């Protein structure tokens, strides 16, 4: 994540990350806006700014506004 953001010239605080499992927690904690999408890991909603339990990613589009 850090390598990609640095390569694109994007600050961590300006990034949005979406994840669902334990392996996504560290990524979500490092960005400015973290989204748990149908989380399968109990701690993920705790470290996320938004939690969506839906069948579509459409609600995530509203997070960027």
N, C-alpha and C positions, 0 to 999 in steps of 0.2 A: 504494500500500500504506500509506504513512504517513498519508495523508488518511483512509483508511477506518478504520485502527486508532485514530487520534486521535478520529474521530467516534464510535466505539463505546466509547472509554475503555479500550482495551486496550493494554498496553505491548508493545513489539516483542518483548521477552524472553518474553512469555507466548503469542506467536503461533506457529502451525505453518504452514509454506508447503510446497506440493507442486508440483514442476515436472519438466519433462523435457528442456528445451532450453537453449540458450545465453542466451536472453532471460530465463530464470528464475533465473540464477545470482545476480544482485544481490539479488533478492527473498529467496532462500534464505539468503544471507549475512547479511541484516539481521534475521532473526527468531530467536527462541530455539531453535526446532527446525526444521531443514530436511530435506525428504524429496525424494530423487531417485526418480522413478517411471519405470521403463523409459527411463533417460536416453539421449538421442541426442547429447549434448554431452560430450566426454571429461572435461572439468574438473568437471562437475556432481557426480559422486560425491565428489570431493575436498573440495568446500565444503559437502557435506550431512552431516547427522548420521546419516541412515539411507538405505539404497539398497534399493529393491525392484524386482526384475525378474520381474514376474508379470503375469497376465492380468486381475487384479482389484485394486481398491483396498482390499480388506478388510484386508490387513496394516497399512495406515496407521492404522486404528482403534486398534490396540495402541500406537501411538506416543504417544497422548494420555494414557495411563494413568501 
